[in-house]
Amino acid sequence: MIGEASFYGLYLPWIMVLALAALLALWGVRRLLAATGAYRWVWHPALFDMALYLLLLYALSRASSYLQ
C-alpha cells in the first residue's frame, strides 16, 4: 500500500485516495441507512458513522492490497 497516485502531475499518497473513496462510500451507506430507518437503533450516530468510515477505509485498503 506504499506509493502514490498521479493526477495530472499532482502526486497524492495512496491512503488519501482511499480515504476519499471511503468518504464517498460512507455518504451512500448513510443515505441508505437513513432511508431504511436503521439510525433509530443507533445510540450515538456520530460514533457509529466514524466507526463505519473506519471499517470502509479498512475494507478498501485490504481490497487494494489484493489488487497490487
PyMOL Python script that loads the backbone (N, CA, C, O; Angstrom):
from pymol import cmd

cmd.read_pdbstr("""\
ATOM      1  N   MET A   1       0.812  -1.186   0.000  1.00  0.00           N
ATOM      2  CA  MET A   1       0.000   0.000   0.000  1.00  0.00           C
ATOM      3  C   MET A   1       0.860   1.257   0.000  1.00  0.00           C
ATOM      4  O   MET A   1       0.320   2.362  -0.029  1.00  0.00           O
ATOM      5  N   ILE A   2       2.165   1.121   0.031  1.00  0.00           N
ATOM      6  CA  ILE A   2       3.037   2.283  -0.017  1.00  0.00           C
ATOM      7  C   ILE A   2       3.108   2.743  -1.464  1.00  0.00           C
ATOM      8  O   ILE A   2       3.328   1.939  -2.370  1.00  0.00           O
ATOM      9  N   GLY A   3       2.923   4.019  -1.671  1.00  0.00           N
ATOM     10  CA  GLY A   3       3.006   4.548  -3.024  1.00  0.00           C
ATOM     11  C   GLY A   3       2.210   5.819  -3.147  1.00  0.00           C
ATOM     12  O   GLY A   3       1.740   6.394  -2.165  1.00  0.00           O
ATOM     13  N   GLU A   4       2.076   6.232  -4.367  1.00  0.00           N
ATOM     14  CA  GLU A   4       1.331   7.444  -4.630  1.00  0.00           C
ATOM     15  C   GLU A   4       0.599   7.300  -5.955  1.00  0.00           C
ATOM     16  O   GLU A   4       0.917   6.447  -6.783  1.00  0.00           O
ATOM     17  N   ALA A   5      -0.384   8.158  -6.123  1.00  0.00           N
ATOM     18  CA  ALA A   5      -1.164   8.196  -7.349  1.00  0.00           C
ATOM     19  C   ALA A   5      -0.949   9.562  -7.992  1.00  0.00           C
ATOM     20  O   ALA A   5      -0.925  10.579  -7.300  1.00  0.00           O
ATOM     21  N   SER A   6      -0.796   9.586  -9.281  1.00  0.00           N
ATOM     22  CA  SER A   6      -0.569  10.836 -10.006  1.00  0.00           C
ATOM     23  C   SER A   6      -1.856  11.245 -10.719  1.00  0.00           C
ATOM     24  O   SER A   6      -2.396  10.499 -11.536  1.00  0.00           O
ATOM     25  N   PHE A   7      -2.331  12.437 -10.396  1.00  0.00           N
ATOM     26  CA  PHE A   7      -3.495  13.013 -11.064  1.00  0.00           C
ATOM     27  C   PHE A   7      -3.057  14.286 -11.764  1.00  0.00           C
ATOM     28  O   PHE A   7      -2.969  15.347 -11.146  1.00  0.00           O
ATOM     29  N   TYR A   8      -2.781  14.176 -13.065  1.00  0.00           N
ATOM     30  CA  TYR A   8      -2.346  15.306 -13.884  1.00  0.00           C
ATOM     31  C   TYR A   8      -1.118  15.999 -13.282  1.00  0.00           C
ATOM     32  O   TYR A   8      -1.053  17.228 -13.253  1.00  0.00           O
ATOM     33  N   GLY A   9      -0.160  15.226 -12.809  1.00  0.00           N
ATOM     34  CA  GLY A   9       1.064  15.774 -12.265  1.00  0.00           C
ATOM     35  C   GLY A   9       1.034  16.047 -10.772  1.00  0.00           C
ATOM     36  O   GLY A   9       2.061  16.395 -10.188  1.00  0.00           O
ATOM     37  N   LEU A  10      -0.114  15.898 -10.149  1.00  0.00           N
ATOM     38  CA  LEU A  10      -0.227  16.096  -8.700  1.00  0.00           C
ATOM     39  C   LEU A  10      -0.135  14.729  -8.028  1.00  0.00           C
ATOM     40  O   LEU A  10      -0.997  13.872  -8.224  1.00  0.00           O
ATOM     41  N   TYR A  11       0.899  14.538  -7.247  1.00  0.00           N
ATOM     42  CA  TYR A  11       1.108  13.255  -6.585  1.00  0.00           C
ATOM     43  C   TYR A  11       0.409  13.255  -5.226  1.00  0.00           C
ATOM     44  O   TYR A  11       0.667  14.109  -4.378  1.00  0.00           O
ATOM     45  N   LEU A  12      -0.468  12.291  -5.039  1.00  0.00           N
ATOM     46  CA  LEU A  12      -1.199  12.138  -3.784  1.00  0.00           C
ATOM     47  C   LEU A  12      -0.829  10.808  -3.145  1.00  0.00           C
ATOM     48  O   LEU A  12      -0.642   9.815  -3.848  1.00  0.00           O
ATOM     49  N   PRO A  13      -0.720  10.776  -1.819  1.00  0.00           N
ATOM     50  CA  PRO A  13      -0.482   9.495  -1.164  1.00  0.00           C
ATOM     51  C   PRO A  13      -1.671   8.558  -1.412  1.00  0.00           C
ATOM     52  O   PRO A  13      -2.820   8.994  -1.475  1.00  0.00           O
ATOM     53  N   TRP A  14      -1.375   7.290  -1.549  1.00  0.00           N
ATOM     54  CA  TRP A  14      -2.414   6.328  -1.875  1.00  0.00           C
ATOM     55  C   TRP A  14      -3.492   6.277  -0.794  1.00  0.00           C
ATOM     56  O   TRP A  14      -4.660   6.040  -1.102  1.00  0.00           O
ATOM     57  N   ILE A  15      -3.119   6.497   0.464  1.00  0.00           N
ATOM     58  CA  ILE A  15      -4.105   6.457   1.549  1.00  0.00           C
ATOM     59  C   ILE A  15      -5.103   7.607   1.418  1.00  0.00           C
ATOM     60  O   ILE A  15      -6.251   7.478   1.843  1.00  0.00           O
ATOM     61  N   MET A  16      -4.677   8.733   0.833  1.00  0.00           N
ATOM     62  CA  MET A  16      -5.603   9.843   0.629  1.00  0.00           C
ATOM     63  C   MET A  16      -6.649   9.493  -0.425  1.00  0.00           C
ATOM     64  O   MET A  16      -7.819   9.848  -0.284  1.00  0.00           O
ATOM     65  N   VAL A  17      -6.236   8.809  -1.460  1.00  0.00           N
ATOM     66  CA  VAL A  17      -7.174   8.369  -2.489  1.00  0.00           C
ATOM     67  C   VAL A  17      -8.179   7.388  -1.890  1.00  0.00           C
ATOM     68  O   VAL A  17      -9.375   7.457  -2.173  1.00  0.00           O
ATOM     69  N   LEU A  18      -7.679   6.473  -1.057  1.00  0.00           N
ATOM     70  CA  LEU A  18      -8.570   5.517  -0.402  1.00  0.00           C
ATOM     71  C   LEU A  18      -9.495   6.206   0.590  1.00  0.00           C
ATOM     72  O   LEU A  18     -10.657   5.821   0.720  1.00  0.00           O
ATOM     73  N   ALA A  19      -8.997   7.218   1.291  1.00  0.00           N
ATOM     74  CA  ALA A  19      -9.829   7.942   2.253  1.00  0.00           C
ATOM     75  C   ALA A  19     -10.963   8.680   1.545  1.00  0.00           C
ATOM     76  O   ALA A  19     -12.084   8.720   2.052  1.00  0.00           O
ATOM     77  N   LEU A  20     -10.686   9.256   0.396  1.00  0.00           N
ATOM     78  CA  LEU A  20     -11.745   9.936  -0.364  1.00  0.00           C
ATOM     79  C   LEU A  20     -12.775   8.939  -0.890  1.00  0.00           C
ATOM     80  O   LEU A  20     -13.972   9.223  -0.894  1.00  0.00           O
ATOM     81  N   ALA A  21     -12.308   7.773  -1.333  1.00  0.00           N
ATOM     82  CA  ALA A  21     -13.238   6.739  -1.792  1.00  0.00           C
ATOM     83  C   ALA A  21     -14.091   6.222  -0.640  1.00  0.00           C
ATOM     84  O   ALA A  21     -15.278   5.949  -0.819  1.00  0.00           O
ATOM     85  N   ALA A  22     -13.495   6.086   0.536  1.00  0.00           N
ATOM     86  CA  ALA A  22     -14.257   5.638   1.703  1.00  0.00           C
ATOM     87  C   ALA A  22     -15.282   6.692   2.112  1.00  0.00           C
ATOM     88  O   ALA A  22     -16.381   6.354   2.551  1.00  0.00           O
ATOM     89  N   LEU A  23     -14.928   7.959   1.968  1.00  0.00           N
ATOM     90  CA  LEU A  23     -15.870   9.028   2.291  1.00  0.00           C
ATOM     91  C   LEU A  23     -17.070   9.004   1.351  1.00  0.00           C
ATOM     92  O   LEU A  23     -18.209   9.172   1.789  1.00  0.00           O
ATOM     93  N   LEU A  24     -16.819   8.798   0.072  1.00  0.00           N
ATOM     94  CA  LEU A  24     -17.922   8.702  -0.887  1.00  0.00           C
ATOM     95  C   LEU A  24     -18.806   7.493  -0.592  1.00  0.00           C
ATOM     96  O   LEU A  24     -20.032   7.575  -0.676  1.00  0.00           O
ATOM     97  N   ALA A  25     -18.177   6.375  -0.248  1.00  0.00           N
ATOM     98  CA  ALA A  25     -18.949   5.177   0.104  1.00  0.00           C
ATOM     99  C   ALA A  25     -19.756   5.414   1.379  1.00  0.00           C
ATOM    100  O   ALA A  25     -20.887   4.942   1.496  1.00  0.00           O
ATOM    101  N   LEU A  26     -19.176   6.145   2.338  1.00  0.00           N
ATOM    102  CA  LEU A  26     -19.882   6.436   3.586  1.00  0.00           C
ATOM    103  C   LEU A  26     -21.127   7.269   3.332  1.00  0.00           C
ATOM    104  O   LEU A  26     -22.170   7.023   3.937  1.00  0.00           O
ATOM    105  N   TRP A  27     -21.032   8.244   2.449  1.00  0.00           N
ATOM    106  CA  TRP A  27     -22.209   9.058   2.144  1.00  0.00           C
ATOM    107  C   TRP A  27     -23.336   8.196   1.592  1.00  0.00           C
ATOM    108  O   TRP A  27     -24.496   8.373   1.963  1.00  0.00           O
ATOM    109  N   GLY A  28     -23.001   7.268   0.712  1.00  0.00           N
ATOM    110  CA  GLY A  28     -24.023   6.387   0.159  1.00  0.00           C
ATOM    111  C   GLY A  28     -24.618   5.458   1.204  1.00  0.00           C
ATOM    112  O   GLY A  28     -25.832   5.258   1.234  1.00  0.00           O
ATOM    113  N   VAL A  29     -23.781   4.890   2.057  1.00  0.00           N
ATOM    114  CA  VAL A  29     -24.266   3.978   3.094  1.00  0.00           C
ATOM    115  C   VAL A  29     -25.111   4.731   4.112  1.00  0.00           C
ATOM    116  O   VAL A  29     -26.124   4.208   4.576  1.00  0.00           O
ATOM    117  N   ARG A  30     -24.715   5.945   4.465  1.00  0.00           N
ATOM    118  CA  ARG A  30     -25.508   6.745   5.409  1.00  0.00           C
ATOM    119  C   ARG A  30     -26.890   7.056   4.859  1.00  0.00           C
ATOM    120  O   ARG A  30     -27.884   6.994   5.582  1.00  0.00           O
ATOM    121  N   ARG A  31     -26.947   7.391   3.579  1.00  0.00           N
ATOM    122  CA  ARG A  31     -28.258   7.673   2.967  1.00  0.00           C
ATOM    123  C   ARG A  31     -29.138   6.432   2.971  1.00  0.00           C
ATOM    124  O   ARG A  31     -30.341   6.512   3.217  1.00  0.00           O
ATOM    125  N   LEU A  32     -28.528   5.286   2.696  1.00  0.00           N
ATOM    126  CA  LEU A  32     -29.267   4.030   2.707  1.00  0.00           C
ATOM    127  C   LEU A  32     -29.764   3.698   4.113  1.00  0.00           C
ATOM    128  O   LEU A  32     -30.913   3.292   4.284  1.00  0.00           O
ATOM    129  N   LEU A  33     -28.909   3.867   5.113  1.00  0.00           N
ATOM    130  CA  LEU A  33     -29.312   3.586   6.489  1.00  0.00           C
ATOM    131  C   LEU A  33     -30.384   4.557   6.977  1.00  0.00           C
ATOM    132  O   LEU A  33     -31.297   4.160   7.700  1.00  0.00           O
ATOM    133  N   ALA A  34     -30.280   5.814   6.589  1.00  0.00           N
ATOM    134  CA  ALA A  34     -31.287   6.802   6.984  1.00  0.00           C
ATOM    135  C   ALA A  34     -32.624   6.518   6.315  1.00  0.00           C
ATOM    136  O   ALA A  34     -33.677   6.706   6.924  1.00  0.00           O
ATOM    137  N   ALA A  35     -32.588   6.069   5.075  1.00  0.00           N
ATOM    138  CA  ALA A  35     -33.833   5.776   4.355  1.00  0.00           C
ATOM    139  C   ALA A  35     -34.545   4.555   4.928  1.00  0.00           C
ATOM    140  O   ALA A  35     -35.774   4.488   4.918  1.00  0.00           O
ATOM    141  N   THR A  36     -33.778   3.595   5.423  1.00  0.00           N
ATOM    142  CA  THR A  36     -34.400   2.392   5.981  1.00  0.00           C
ATOM    143  C   THR A  36     -34.774   2.550   7.448  1.00  0.00           C
ATOM    144  O   THR A  36     -35.445   1.686   8.011  1.00  0.00           O
ATOM    145  N   GLY A  37     -34.346   3.647   8.076  1.00  0.00           N
ATOM    146  CA  GLY A  37     -34.674   3.874   9.476  1.00  0.00           C
ATOM    147  C   GLY A  37     -33.770   3.138  10.448  1.00  0.00           C
ATOM    148  O   GLY A  37     -34.143   2.934  11.604  1.00  0.00           O
ATOM    149  N   ALA A  38     -32.599   2.741  10.006  1.00  0.00           N
ATOM    150  CA  ALA A  38     -31.683   1.988  10.867  1.00  0.00           C
ATOM    151  C   ALA A  38     -31.066   2.869  11.945  1.00  0.00           C
ATOM    152  O   ALA A  38     -30.589   2.351  12.955  1.00  0.00           O
ATOM    153  N   TYR A  39     -31.061   4.173  11.761  1.00  0.00           N
ATOM    154  CA  TYR A  39     -30.474   5.060  12.757  1.00  0.00           C
ATOM    155  C   TYR A  39     -31.319   5.159  14.025  1.00  0.00           C
ATOM    156  O   TYR A  39     -30.850   5.691  15.031  1.00  0.00           O
ATOM    157  N   ARG A  40     -32.537   4.666  13.997  1.00  0.00           N
ATOM    158  CA  ARG A  40     -33.342   4.642  15.220  1.00  0.00           C
ATOM    159  C   ARG A  40     -32.750   3.691  16.246  1.00  0.00           C
ATOM    160  O   ARG A  40     -32.979   3.856  17.444  1.00  0.00           O
ATOM    161  N   TRP A  41     -31.994   2.702  15.797  1.00  0.00           N
ATOM    162  CA  TRP A  41     -31.423   1.693  16.682  1.00  0.00           C
ATOM    163  C   TRP A  41     -29.996   2.021  17.114  1.00  0.00           C
ATOM    164  O   TRP A  41     -29.379   1.258  17.858  1.00  0.00           O
ATOM    165  N   VAL A  42     -29.477   3.145  16.654  1.00  0.00           N
ATOM    166  CA  VAL A  42     -28.094   3.532  16.951  1.00  0.00           C
ATOM    167  C   VAL A  42     -28.098   4.483  18.135  1.00  0.00           C
ATOM    168  O   VAL A  42     -28.851   5.456  18.164  1.00  0.00           O
ATOM    169  N   TRP A  43     -27.236   4.188  19.126  1.00  0.00           N
ATOM    170  CA  TRP A  43     -27.193   5.002  20.339  1.00  0.00           C
ATOM    171  C   TRP A  43     -26.551   6.359  20.077  1.00  0.00           C
ATOM    172  O   TRP A  43     -27.095   7.386  20.483  1.00  0.00           O
ATOM    173  N   HIS A  44     -25.412   6.377  19.409  1.00  0.00           N
ATOM    174  CA  HIS A  44     -24.684   7.615  19.150  1.00  0.00           C
ATOM    175  C   HIS A  44     -24.321   7.652  17.667  1.00  0.00           C
ATOM    176  O   HIS A  44     -23.323   7.055  17.264  1.00  0.00           O
ATOM    177  N   PRO A  45     -25.119   8.347  16.846  1.00  0.00           N
ATOM    178  CA  PRO A  45     -24.896   8.322  15.392  1.00  0.00           C
ATOM    179  C   PRO A  45     -23.518   8.808  14.951  1.00  0.00           C
ATOM    180  O   PRO A  45     -22.972   8.279  13.982  1.00  0.00           O
ATOM    181  N   ALA A  46     -22.945   9.788  15.623  1.00  0.00           N
ATOM    182  CA  ALA A  46     -21.628  10.293  15.216  1.00  0.00           C
ATOM    183  C   ALA A  46     -20.549   9.231  15.411  1.00  0.00           C
ATOM    184  O   ALA A  46     -19.695   9.049  14.543  1.00  0.00           O
ATOM    185  N   LEU A  47     -20.581   8.531  16.539  1.00  0.00           N
ATOM    186  CA  LEU A  47     -19.612   7.458  16.760  1.00  0.00           C
ATOM    187  C   LEU A  47     -19.837   6.304  15.791  1.00  0.00           C
ATOM    188  O   LEU A  47     -18.884   5.692  15.310  1.00  0.00           O
ATOM    189  N   PHE A  48     -21.088   6.016  15.513  1.00  0.00           N
ATOM    190  CA  PHE A  48     -21.416   4.961  14.563  1.00  0.00           C
ATOM    191  C   PHE A  48     -20.892   5.296  13.178  1.00  0.00           C
ATOM    192  O   PHE A  48     -20.343   4.434  12.492  1.00  0.00           O
ATOM    193  N   ASP A  49     -21.062   6.557  12.761  1.00  0.00           N
ATOM    194  CA  ASP A  49     -20.582   6.988  11.445  1.00  0.00           C
ATOM    195  C   ASP A  49     -19.057   6.926  11.365  1.00  0.00           C
ATOM    196  O   ASP A  49     -18.504   6.535  10.337  1.00  0.00           O
ATOM    197  N   MET A  50     -18.373   7.314  12.452  1.00  0.00           N
ATOM    198  CA  MET A  50     -16.919   7.255  12.447  1.00  0.00           C
ATOM    199  C   MET A  50     -16.439   5.806  12.358  1.00  0.00           C
ATOM    200  O   MET A  50     -15.506   5.503  11.614  1.00  0.00           O
ATOM    201  N   ALA A  51     -17.070   4.921  13.110  1.00  0.00           N
ATOM    202  CA  ALA A  51     -16.692   3.506  13.062  1.00  0.00           C
ATOM    203  C   ALA A  51     -16.976   2.919  11.686  1.00  0.00           C
ATOM    204  O   ALA A  51     -16.189   2.123  11.175  1.00  0.00           O
ATOM    205  N   LEU A  52     -18.087   3.304  11.088  1.00  0.00           N
ATOM    206  CA  LEU A  52     -18.432   2.829   9.756  1.00  0.00           C
ATOM    207  C   LEU A  52     -17.419   3.326   8.726  1.00  0.00           C
ATOM    208  O   LEU A  52     -17.041   2.585   7.819  1.00  0.00           O
ATOM    209  N   TYR A  53     -16.980   4.575   8.863  1.00  0.00           N
ATOM    210  CA  TYR A  53     -15.963   5.117   7.963  1.00  0.00           C
ATOM    211  C   TYR A  53     -14.653   4.342   8.087  1.00  0.00           C
ATOM    212  O   TYR A  53     -14.027   4.005   7.082  1.00  0.00           O
ATOM    213  N   LEU A  54     -14.246   4.065   9.315  1.00  0.00           N
ATOM    214  CA  LEU A  54     -13.002   3.326   9.511  1.00  0.00           C
ATOM    215  C   LEU A  54     -13.102   1.909   8.959  1.00  0.00           C
ATOM    216  O   LEU A  54     -12.131   1.395   8.402  1.00  0.00           O
ATOM    217  N   LEU A  55     -14.245   1.279   9.103  1.00  0.00           N
ATOM    218  CA  LEU A  55     -14.433  -0.057   8.535  1.00  0.00           C
ATOM    219  C   LEU A  55     -14.380  -0.022   7.009  1.00  0.00           C
ATOM    220  O   LEU A  55     -13.797  -0.910   6.387  1.00  0.00           O
ATOM    221  N   LEU A  56     -14.986   0.996   6.407  1.00  0.00           N
ATOM    222  CA  LEU A  56     -14.944   1.126   4.951  1.00  0.00           C
ATOM    223  C   LEU A  56     -13.527   1.401   4.462  1.00  0.00           C
ATOM    224  O   LEU A  56     -13.093   0.847   3.452  1.00  0.00           O
ATOM    225  N   LEU A  57     -12.810   2.258   5.184  1.00  0.00           N
ATOM    226  CA  LEU A  57     -11.422   2.548   4.812  1.00  0.00           C
ATOM    227  C   LEU A  57     -10.561   1.296   4.932  1.00  0.00           C
ATOM    228  O   LEU A  57      -9.722   1.037   4.068  1.00  0.00           O
ATOM    229  N   TYR A  58     -10.758   0.524   5.983  1.00  0.00           N
ATOM    230  CA  TYR A  58     -10.006  -0.717   6.152  1.00  0.00           C
ATOM    231  C   TYR A  58     -10.332  -1.698   5.019  1.00  0.00           C
ATOM    232  O   TYR A  58      -9.432  -2.331   4.466  1.00  0.00           O
ATOM    233  N   ALA A  59     -11.606  -1.820   4.679  1.00  0.00           N
ATOM    234  CA  ALA A  59     -12.002  -2.748   3.619  1.00  0.00           C
ATOM    235  C   ALA A  59     -11.405  -2.322   2.273  1.00  0.00           C
ATOM    236  O   ALA A  59     -10.936  -3.165   1.508  1.00  0.00           O
ATOM    237  N   LEU A  60     -11.421  -1.036   1.989  1.00  0.00           N
ATOM    238  CA  LEU A  60     -10.835  -0.557   0.730  1.00  0.00           C
ATOM    239  C   LEU A  60      -9.327  -0.755   0.712  1.00  0.00           C
ATOM    240  O   LEU A  60      -8.752  -1.089  -0.324  1.00  0.00           O
ATOM    241  N   SER A  61      -8.693  -0.552   1.849  1.00  0.00           N
ATOM    242  CA  SER A  61      -7.247  -0.742   1.892  1.00  0.00           C
ATOM    243  C   SER A  61      -6.875  -2.199   1.709  1.00  0.00           C
ATOM    244  O   SER A  61      -5.897  -2.504   1.027  1.00  0.00           O
ATOM    245  N   ARG A  62      -7.640  -3.108   2.307  1.00  0.00           N
ATOM    246  CA  ARG A  62      -7.382  -4.537   2.127  1.00  0.00           C
ATOM    247  C   ARG A  62      -7.657  -4.956   0.672  1.00  0.00           C
ATOM    248  O   ARG A  62      -6.906  -5.740   0.091  1.00  0.00           O
ATOM    249  N   ALA A  63      -8.743  -4.423   0.096  1.00  0.00           N
ATOM    250  CA  ALA A  63      -9.068  -4.764  -1.286  1.00  0.00           C
ATOM    251  C   ALA A  63      -8.011  -4.239  -2.244  1.00  0.00           C
ATOM    252  O   ALA A  63      -7.687  -4.907  -3.226  1.00  0.00           O
ATOM    253  N   SER A  64      -7.467  -3.060  -1.982  1.00  0.00           N
ATOM    254  CA  SER A  64      -6.449  -2.520  -2.885  1.00  0.00           C
ATOM    255  C   SER A  64      -5.130  -3.266  -2.739  1.00  0.00           C
ATOM    256  O   SER A  64      -4.366  -3.343  -3.701  1.00  0.00           O
ATOM    257  N   SER A  65      -4.845  -3.808  -1.580  1.00  0.00           N
ATOM    258  CA  SER A  65      -3.600  -4.562  -1.426  1.00  0.00           C
ATOM    259  C   SER A  65      -3.665  -5.904  -2.184  1.00  0.00           C
ATOM    260  O   SER A  65      -2.637  -6.424  -2.616  1.00  0.00           O
ATOM    261  N   TYR A  66      -4.868  -6.452  -2.338  1.00  0.00           N
ATOM    262  CA  TYR A  66      -5.008  -7.661  -3.129  1.00  0.00           C
ATOM    263  C   TYR A  66      -4.852  -7.401  -4.615  1.00  0.00           C
ATOM    264  O   TYR A  66      -4.451  -8.293  -5.362  1.00  0.00           O
ATOM    265  N   LEU A  67      -5.163  -6.189  -5.052  1.00  0.00           N
ATOM    266  CA  LEU A  67      -5.074  -5.846  -6.470  1.00  0.00           C
ATOM    267  C   LEU A  67      -3.636  -5.589  -6.912  1.00  0.00           C
ATOM    268  O   LEU A  67      -3.340  -5.668  -8.105  1.00  0.00           O
ATOM    269  N   GLN A  68      -2.750  -5.289  -5.991  1.00  0.00           N
ATOM    270  CA  GLN A  68      -1.361  -4.963  -6.369  1.00  0.00           C
ATOM    271  C   GLN A  68      -0.536  -6.182  -6.548  1.00  0.00           C
ATOM    272  O   GLN A  68       0.649  -6.085  -6.864  1.00  0.00           O
TER     273      GLN A  68
END
""", "prot")
cmd.dss("prot")
cmd.show_as("cartoon", "prot")
cmd.util.cbc("prot")
cmd.orient("prot")
